[in-house]
Amino acid sequence: MSLRNRSILFPSLAAVVSMLAISCLADSQARIVRLSDVQGEVQIDRATGQGYEKAFANFPVTQGVKLKTRVDGRAEVEFEDGSTLRLAPLTVIEFPALSLRDSGGKLSTVDMKQGIAYVNYQGKKDDEFSLNFSQQHIEVSDPTHFRVFAATDGSMVSVFSGSLKVNGPNGEVALAKKHSASFLADADQPKLAKNVPELEFDDWDKSQQQYHDRYMAKSYNDYSPYAYGVSDLNYYGSFVSIPGYGMGWQPYFAGAGWDPYMNGAWTFYPGVGYTWVSSYPWGWTPYHYGSWVNTPSGWAWIPGGSWAGFGRTPMLTGVSRGTLPQTPTTGGGRTLVVNRGPVSTMSNARSNKIVIANNSAGLGVARGSLRSPAQLSQRVAERGAVTTNVRNTPITRPSYPSSATTSQPSGAYGRPTSSPSTMSSPSRSSPTMSAPSSSGMGRGTGGSAPARSAPGGSPRR
């Protein structure tokens, strides 16, 4: 994909990433952010020494992690404050810095090798977010929504809202709302434009942001110390009163036979060991905070306690010790997939209908794709499965861990996946943006969201 091939003629830039020098690392602490949405073919290098592997939602993203999207791949990374970084197809990024300073400020640095990235920054004054691409550097400290398109022959920065400054070899460029700057390798100065040229993935970015805007509860501090994951909790489930515990959250499409560790994977991190990664689209906050309780109406998540960066050993109440999922002690560092529960599936590749299975707990349901998930959940509980229309015909489908190359796991944790396949580096000699090579993976999707539901299921307005 080339800047020139898109017939967008903007001048200026050279080609090598200029890494931001990160000072005072001694007084910083590591942070963990969330790979919050994965659609289609996306790969992650978790800096474990095993190279690239299939990515799926809820992977912890730490300093040093790399992400690549394939031709039909899209991904979203969600930060603690609700800020998002979205990757269109054929995008390659790395996180050289994700740290917490002693002052409490959060430092986030992203190196973008190629592709199209959308940043919606919501950070506080003491926080610092920066993005490096080619020889340019962007640093923002105020809420800003912007897009970066980086190819081998040039790049372009466009601001949807807020403002930012781009620094490079030829000085500083200030960009206001609805302004753009482009940099071509054979030009000395950037060209400024008082508009934002449309790209094909702008609508996707917009719909995903609308989803967060509709479902992000302003009072999330009542049940989570952080904003990331809150939108998915509000869309995929609701809060109910649990006798003896107070308010608890339950996912839609989960009946008496469902448990919170039916689908996911045990992933290995050096220095940490195996940690649980839920494959459910809402499966972030309930596996890092609070505990699960087995009630007469099914499993419920009860907020409270302290936050755990990595998915900790399960905290379950109301079950015998012998039924608790056990953290693996062996596995050679490979990802161990658990697939014990059903998945909701599209009725066929081109259909706008989805078959929602009982006990799927939202697995296979794209964000915002169902008009009334609470009502549909009741129908699924009564009938066992329901076929219904989705709001938009999926382009790709949500990607989740699978063990297609192994037999179905039957124990407390699953069999290892096949060895991670390594993707080749994108070509830097060609004037176009090359597709990283990898083995085939699943397909996945997005959609706009209906009106937000409050805890308890009542509509918010």
N, C-alpha and C positions, 0 to 999 in steps of 0.2 A: 504494500500500500504506500503510495507516494504522495507527498504534498502537492507536487506538480500534477500528478495524474488526476487529482481531484479538481483540477482547474481552479485552484485557489492560489492566485499569484501574489505572494507576499515575499519581500526580500529579507535576509541576513542570518548567519550562524555558521559555526564550525561544528565538529562532530564528537568530541570526547567528553565524557561526564566529568565535571569538576566537583569532586567530593567536598562537601562542607566539612571543614575542620571542626570537630566536636571537642570543646574544651571542658575541663573539669569533670571528666568521667568518673574520677575518684569519688566525687560527692554525689553520684547518681545511683539510682536503683532501677533494676529491670522492671519493665511493665509487660503486661499481657493484654493484647487486644483481640478482637473476635473476627474470624472469617465468617461473616454473617449470612452470606448468600452465595451459592455456587450453582451456576446453570451451565449445562453442557460440559465441554472438555476444558478442565482447569487442572493445573498441576502445581504442587507446592514442594519446595525444598525447605525442610524444617531445620536445616543446619545440624543434622544428626549424623552426617557422614554417609548417608545412604542415597543421596541424590534426590531427584524428583520422583514424586509419587502422585497418585490420584488424590485430588483435594475434594473435600466435602465440607458442608457448613459446620460451623462450631469448632473447627480446628483453632487452638490457641496460636496466635501470631506473636512471635517474640523477635527481639533484636537479631538480625542476621537472616531472617526468613526471606525466601524469594517466591514469587508467584508468576505463573505464565498462563495466559488464556489462549486456547486454540481458535480455529476459524469460527466455531459456533459457541465458544466459551465466553462467559461473563462472570464477574465476581464482585462482591462487595465486602469491604473491611469496615467494621464499626468500632469506633473508639469509645472510651469510657463516658465521655460527655455527650454521646450521640452523633458526633461528627462522622462523616462517611467518606470513603474513598472507593469509587466504582471503576472497574476495569472493563472496557469493551474488548471485543475479540482481538487477538494478535497483540496483546499488551504484555510487557515484561517489566516487573518492578522488584525492588529489594528494599528491606527496612534496615539500614545501617545503624539507626538509633531509635530505640523505644525505651525511654528512661524517665525516672522521676527524680528531680533535684531535691536536695535537702530543704529548699524553700517551699516545696510542695508543687512547684510548676512542672508540667509535663512537657517533655521534649520528644517530638516525633519527626523523624527525617525519612523521606522516601526518595530513592533513586529510581528514576524511570528510564529504562533502556530504549523502549520503543512503544508505540501504540497510542491509545486514547484513554485518558483518565479524567474522571470527574471528581472534584473535591468539594464537599459541602462542610465547611469548617464552622463549628459552633463553640470553639474553645473560649476559655476565660482569659483575662488579661495577662496573668502570669504564665500561661502556657505558650508554647512555641511550636508551630508546624512549618516545616520547610519541605520543598520538593525540588530536586535537582534533575535536569534533563539537558542532554547535550552539554553545552558550556554555560547554560543558564541556571539561575537559582532564584526560587520564589520563597519568600518567608511571609507568613501571615500571622497576625495576633488578634485580629478582630473577625467577627463572623463574615465569611466570604464564600460565594459559590462560583467556582470557576472550572474551566476545562483546559487540558493540555493535550495537544496532538504532536507527537514526536515521531519523525521518520528519519531515514538516513540522509536525506537531502535538505532537511529543514524542519522547522517546528512552528507551532502557533499557540498562543495563549489567549483565551477569551474569558471575559468576566460576565457572569449572569447577574450577580448581585454583590454589593460590597465593593471593595477596591483592593489592589495589591501592587507590589513593586517587583519587577523582574530585574535582576542584576546579572551582568555578563561581562565579557571582555571589552565591550564597547560602552560600558556605563550602565546607568539605571534607567528603566522605563517604568513610568507610573501609569497604571490602567484603572479607569473608573468603571462603573456599571455600564454594561452593554458596549464595551470597547474591546478591541482585539489588537494584538501585536504579533507580527510574524517575522521569522528569522530564517533566511536561506543561507546555505553554506557558501554561496558564491557572491554574497552581498556584504557590504561593510556595515550598514546600518539597518535597524529593524524598520518595518513599515507599519504605521499605526492606522487603524480603521475605526470609525465610529459606528460599528455594528458588530454583531456576532454571527458569522456565517454558520448556517445550519449543517450539522452532520447527522448521519443516519441513526446514531444511537442517542441523540438528544432526548427523544420521546421516552426511551427506556429510562434514562436518568431521571427525567421529570416524573414519570409514574412511580418510580421507586421512592423518590423524595416525598411525593404526595402520600404514599403509604405510611411513611414514618410520621409525617405531619398529622395524619388522621388518627394514628394509633398510639402516638407517644403521649402517655399520661403525664400531665403536669404535676401530679402528686405521686410520682413513682417512688419518692423517698419513703413512702409508707411501707413499701415492700422490697425495695432494692437500693443499695448504696450508689449504684451507677445507672446511667441511662441506657447503655447498650443492652440489647435483648428485650427491652420493655415493649417496643412496638409489636414484636412477635408474640409476647405473652398476651397482649390485649386482643390480638386478632385470632389466635389459635385456641383460646380458652377463656375462662371467666373465673372470678372469685366467688366462692360460696361460703356459707357459715359451716364450720366443722365443729360439732359438739366437743368440748374439752380442749380445743385448740384455737378457737377464734376463726378468723378468715383464712381460708386456704384456696389455692388455685388448682383447677382441674382442666386438663386438655379436652377439647371436643373430640368426638369419635373414639372415645376410650371407655370400654365397658368393664364388667367385673373380671374378665379374663386378662386384662391388660396390666403390665407393670412397667415402671419407668426405665427399666434396663433391657427391654425387649430388642431394641434396634440401636446400633451404634458400633463403636470400635474401641479397642484398647490400643492406644498409641504410645510409643516409647520416646522419652526425652532423656538425654544424658543428664545425670545428676538428680533426676526426678524419678525415673523408672516409668512404669506403665501408668497412664492416666486415662480416664474415661472420656470419650468424645461422643456425645449423643448425636444421632442422625436426624432427630426430629427438628423441624424448622424453628421451633421455639426453644430448643434444647441448650440454652446457654445459662441463663440466670439460675434455674432450678438445680443445676449440677455444680454450681460454684458457691451457692449461698443457701442457707436454710436446710430443711430436711423433708423427706417424703414420709407420709403416713398412710397406712392401709386402713381405710374407713369402710363402713357398710355400703357406701355409695361409690366405692372405688378409690384408687390412689389419689392423694392430694398433696400438693407441695405447700409447706408451711414456711413463710419467710422468717428470717431471724438468724442470729449468731454472727459469725465473722466470715468475710469473703475469702474464698480460696482461689488463687489464680489458675491453678491447674485443677482439672476434675478430680476431686479427692475420692478416697474410699467411700462408697455409698453410705449415706446416713438414712436408714430405713427403720420405721417403727410399725409394729403390728404384724411382723412376720417372724417365723422361727429362724434361729441362727443358721440352720442348715440350708435355707433357701436364699440367703444373702449372696449376691454375686461377689466372687472372689477376685481380687486384683491378681493378674498373672505374675508369676515369678520367673517364668522362662518364656522364650519366644524369639530369641536372637535379635531383638530390637525391631522385628517386623510388626506391621500393623495387624492386629487380630480382630477380624470382623465378627460381629454378632448380629444375626438376622433371625430372630425368633417370631417376629410379628408381621402382620400383613402390610401391604403398601397399596395406597389408592393409585389407580392407573387410568390413563386416557383410554377410551374405548377403542380408538385406533389412531394411527399416526397423524391423520389430517382432521380428526374430529374435534369439536368443541365441547364434547361430553366427557365427564370423568366418572368413574365408578369408585365410590367412596366405601371402603370396607370398615366394618366395625373393628375396633381395636387397632386401627391404623394410626390413630392419634395425630392426624395431620400429615403423616409421612406421604409424600407424593403430591401434596396440595400446594400449588404455588401461592405466594403472597398475594392477597387481595383478589384471588381468582373466583372466590365464592361470594355470592351476594349476602346470604344469611347463614353463616356457619353455625350459629347457635340453634336455629330451627332445624337445619339439616342434621345436626348431631342427634336431636331427638328422634328424627325419622330413621336414622341409621340404627339407633339403639332398638327401635321397634322392629325393623325389618331385617337387620343384619348387614344390609348393603343398599346403597341408593345410587342411581345414575342421575346425574344432573348436569346442566350446562355450566360452563365456566364463562367468566365475563369476557375474556378474550381468548381466541384460539391460540394455544401455546406455540411459540416459535421453537423454544427448547424446553426441556423438562427439568425440574429440580434434580440435582445430582446428589446421591447419597451412597454410602459404602455398600458394596455388594461383594459376594464371594462366588461369582459365577464360575471361577476356575477351580473352586473347591466344593466339597459336599456341604450340605446345609449343616451348620453347627447345631449341636444338641445339648452341649454342656453349659456351664455358667459363663464361659466365654468361648469365642469361636476359633476357627482355624486361621492360620496366617494367610494373608493374601499373597498373590504371586509377587515375585521380586519387583521392586519399583523400577520402572523403565526410565532411562535417562533421556532428556530432551536435548537436542543439539542447540548450540547458541545461535541466535539469529545472525544472519549475514550482515556485515557492516560495509562490505565493498559494493553491494548493489544499491542503486538509487531508490529502491523500493523497500517497503517494510516486509520482511520475510516471515513466514509462518514457522514457529518452532515445531520441530517434529516430535511425535510421541506415539505411544500405542493408543488404540481406540478406547473411548470411554463412553459413558452414557450421555444422554441429551437432557436438556432441562428448560425453565420459563418465568416469565413475570407477567404482571397484570396490574391494572389500577385497582384501588381499594374502595370498598363501600364505606358507609359511615361508621365511625369508630364506636366500639362498645366499651362501656365503663366496667370496672370490676363488679361482678354480679350480673352482667348481661344487659343492663339497660342502656339504650342508645345515648351517646353523647351528642350534643349539638353546640 
